[in-house]
Amino acid sequence: MTRTNAQVHLSLQTKLSFIVTLIMALALASNISIDYLNSLKTTEEAGFKKLDTQFAIFEQFTERSTELFEQELNQIPVELYLKTPRSSGLPKALSVNPNISELRILDFNGKELRVWQSANSTSAPKVLQQQLINKVRLEPKPASRIFCESQCYQTSFTPVIADSGRPYIVNGIRDLSPVLLAFNTLTNSDAALGNSPSRLFIATNAGRTKSLINELEKKTAFFHSDAPVYTNTSQGTTVAASRPLNDTLSHSALQLVLLFDDRDAQASIQSSLKNSLVSAGVALLLTVLMTYLALRRALLKLVNLSNAIPMLSDSSYDRLRDSLAKYTKQTRYNDEIDQLNYTVLDVADALEEMEGSVATHRQELLHTIAELKETQEFNNALVNDSPLVIAAFRLNGQMIQLNDYGRKLAGWEKSDVENRSVVDLILPDPIGHTILDNLKPLISGRETRAQSEQLIRNEKGSVSYLTWIHAKVATRSEPMILSVGLDVTERRRTENRLRWLSKHDAITDLLNREAFHTEATQLIEQYRDTHTIELMMFDIDKFSSYNDMYGFQHGDNMLRETARFIERLIACHTIIGRTGTNEFSALLIIDEDDTTTAEKDKVFRVDGHALRFYSALENDAIEVNITAVVARHQEDGETVDDMLSNCAATLRALKPIDRGKVNYISSQVDNRAARQEKVQMHDSIVKALAEDRFVLYFQPIYNLDRNRITHCECLVRMQTEDGRILAPVSFLDIAKASGLMPRIDYLVLKMALMQLRVWADNNIHLKLSVNITADTFESDRFIKQLQQLLTDTGANSGQLIFEVVETEAINNLENAKALCKKLDALDVQIAFDDFGIGFTSFEYLRDLPVDFIKIDQSFIRYIYKRKSDQLLVKSMVDMAQALGKKVIAEGVEDQGSAELLREMGVHYLQGYYISKPCKASRLDLNYTLPTI
């Protein structure tokens, strides 16, 4: 709402003048008030000081009067008075000093010899008389005390030595009124003696003094208080105090009250106050006048500016400049308001210029606001719908908050949370430590973050596995622990499934090649000295033709039927595994003493018809023929690899007439042939290394997020002397067995880095993924060789990715950790190859600093058709994303698989659907996937 035309009801000049006046008035009033209060305080202190002086004067005056009274008694001619007849009347001392109302002469033992009393005489109490007589006898000097009955008197016992030398005691009693009157005359202060305000025995100006004391007592209760009072009374400003009379003067507890009128001092203060107020008023008027004159021109400029500024909202820039012109022409003596005038002119220029671009930016701003709103809504949905358990609790474990997902898992109501402990939510770990035990370093401040994997059990007893991240959060009230838990229950189930799959073939449920190799090695080691050990290898004849003719689904079904057929065919004392695409192997452990003839026949005398069965199609059945090869373990040094290699070589060498039968290997001939084949391949590898006949093929890896090829995998090939290209399966096993892999790895790495440099020189920024075997990866020289190659080739290490077979790396976890850290320092990335086929614990992947995982193609190749593969791959992708790893899917061969993998959240695709491996010159780096 605009207010630029609002009417000014009170000008700034008036407001400033009022404020200055108010401030000055407050300052002057404060100063006068302080002076006035200080004067009152000073006057009061002076009154109290004067009162203290008068108490001292009273004591001195009374003591001096007592001394004179005692001297007067000492001068009495005792023996002369004793000789005077009793009828002769009052002695001279009583007649001369009318204040003496009683005179007695006693011998030194206190016996009364003669008494003279006036008409209004009052005797001292007997007890007091005896005390004073004893005191005089004990110490021959005068003893006097004041006592009060209806009036106040002073009695004095004075020792006297008569002319005859005989000692006497003279006792005199006098009225105390003359002493108080004399004090009043001397100090102009009233005095009174009494036990209480209602029982005053004697007072100067008795009527006025007693009335004033009663008034003060009602007002301040000062009579039995040592504190003096300074207050206004009905008779003026009174200063008064009540103090106990000195014990040397008084017989009983008497209060001495002294008071005087201090109205003259108050009048002086009031006069000073009046003068100060007059002076302050004059000063205030002069200040206001000077302020008004000093601010007048400046305020006129400010008023003009306030009238001009609203013109900005109307875009009346020329009128504004004219309005300010008369105050901006002169540049001398400029002040802040002049600077403000210039600033307003600058603002007007800027606004005038800005209005030209406002319309253009308005649409951009609206578009940006819409995007921000969309982003905010997305973020809110992401946080609110995130399937995470979020818990906050105090350092003692008391729960503060638990989100909806956490309460759902725990089975808690919202009202239950604050009455629970985090120990009720998160179960102890396997060794019995509670979550609070595990978080002690975090709670104490030794750590800033903690991670754990612990369970939640709900009220019904079901358990959920969660991976927790804990952090200590400082709030204004108190520190607390914030815990975020990811539900990994499904991951645990998948992990158990993967553990099984790591040892078994997913299609046939038999042992896979690696697990078969491991278990067979153990069995040979255990039984080679006591049993007969034979390896049977089965091969499905024309399996590739069946696949091509009937499809992969029927091919998988045929593999399963073959597995069951072999299990029925072979005796129970064995292990069976799928060791190739259409290849099955069984290790037979035969005890010649215990094996029955029937069992031997079943194992060894399988005729040709026994190696056939029918595989069912939808409306038909086809005959499946199987060829078998049997090799007996003969030598102590013969390994499972040797036996498998011998059987495979024998299968390849079989003539058509020998297919569909059981073929027994002659150990003397066939083993020698297999070894000769290995020796020839070893020599070929060595010669190829010497003659640089290893070449690189490249298979593109497609980035789904960026919709283009971002890196390639290097695949090594060996060229024979006659120009044929051999795939790695033909020579890598022999190279590994003969220790040649480090040389091949080094050569491949060198060629890969040289290719990176060629691409960089041609402005092609592509990453290369290089396979490294465990022997090379764990070599002490590996890092130094890599650094030297990077220096020699000039390649960028940030473009390099090493692929390590997952099982090899995990079997050497500590070495893998150390090497990964060194490679990270070189900006080299790491990928786990063949992920999922040999994995024993997902915790290893969590701990190793790898960047990519490559899901083995056995899970990917038929994923579009197999529901089980879909579930497993989805679990692996979710797990990898939770750990911050990028996922590459190998073996993608059709569009349906590509679509499915994109939906699952896979980041990269690799396979024949993208491109077959080829030389660098044949790569199509501009390839993009069809729209999905």
VENJO-V597192 format. One line per field, one symbol per residue. ss: DSSP state (a for helix, b for strand, c for the rest). phi: phi as a letter, one per 20 degrees, with the letter a starting at -180 (. if undefined). Layout:
# VENJO-V597192
ss=???
phi=???
This chain:
# VENJO-V597192
ss=cccccccccccaaaaaaaaaaaaaaaaaaaaaaaaaaaaaaaaaaaaaaaaaaaaaaaaaaaaaaaaaaaaaaacccaaaaaaccaaacccaaaaacccbbbbbbbbccccbbbbbbccccccccaaaaaaaaaaaaaccccbbbbbbcccbbbbbbbbbbcccccbbbbbbbbbcaaaaaaaaaaaccbbbbbbbccbbbbbccaaaaaaaaaaaaaaaccccccccbbbbbccbbbbbbbbbcccccbccccbbbbbbbcaaaaaaaaaaaaaaaaaaaaaaaaaaaaaaaaaaaaaaaaaaaaaaaaaaacccaaaaaaaaaaaacccccccaaaaaaaaaaaaaaaaaaaaaaaaaaaaaaaaaaaaaaaaaaaaaaaaacccbbbbbbbcccbbbbbcaaaaaaacccaaaaaacbaaaabccccccccaaaacaaaaaccccbbbbbbbbbcccccbbbbbbbbbbbccccccbbbbbbbbcaaaaaaaaaaaaaccbccccccbcaaaaaaaaaaaaaaaccccbbbbbbbbbccaaaaaaaacaaaaaaaaaaaaaaaaaaccccbbbbbbbccbbbbbbbbccccccaaaaaaaacccaaaabbbbbccccbbbbbbbbbbbbcccccccaaaaaaaaaaaaaaccaaacccbbbccaaaaaaaaaaaaaaaaaaaaaaaacccbbbbbbbbbbccccbbbbbbbbbbbbcccccbbcaaacaaaaaacccaaaaaaaaaaaaaaaaaaaaacccccbbbbbbcaaaaccccaaaaaaaaaaaacccaaabbbbbbaaaaaacaaaaaaaaaaaaacccbbbbbbbccccccaaaaaaccccbbbbcaaaaccccccaaaaaaaaaaaaaaaacccbbbbcccccaaaaaaaaaacccbbccccccccbcaaacccccccccc
phi=.ecfdffeebfffffffffffffffffffffffffffffffffffffffffffffffgffffffffffffffffefffffffefffefnfffffffdffeebccdcffenefdbcccefdfcefggffgfffffffffcfbgccbeccdecdccdcdcfcdfffneeccddcccfeggffffffffdmdecbcaebgecdebbflgffffffffffffeclefddfffccbecfdpeddbbccffggfddedfdeeddbbedfffffffffffffffffffffffffffffgffegfffffffffffeggfffemefffffffeffddfedelfcfffffgfffffffffffffffdfffffffffffffffffffffffffffefededccbffenffdbbfgfffffemeeffeffeddfffedfffgenffffffegffffnfcdbccbccdddefenfdcecedcdbededfeafbddddddfdffffffffffgfffdcffedmegeffffgfffffffffdfeccedcddddceflfffffffdnffffffffffffffffffeffeaccbedagcccccddddeffeffffffffeddeefffecbddedfcbbdeddcdccdcefddfefdfgfffffffffffefegfefmcedeeeffeffffffffffffgffffffffdldecddcdfdeeffdlafdbceececdeffenfdefgffcffffffemefgffgffffffffffgfffffdmddcecddfcffgffeffefffffffffffemfeffedceddfgfffffcfffffffffffffemeecceelfoecedbfffffeeeedccdfgffedgdffddfffffffgffffffffemdedddenfcbfgffffffffnfeccbqffeaffbfgfdfdfefcfggd
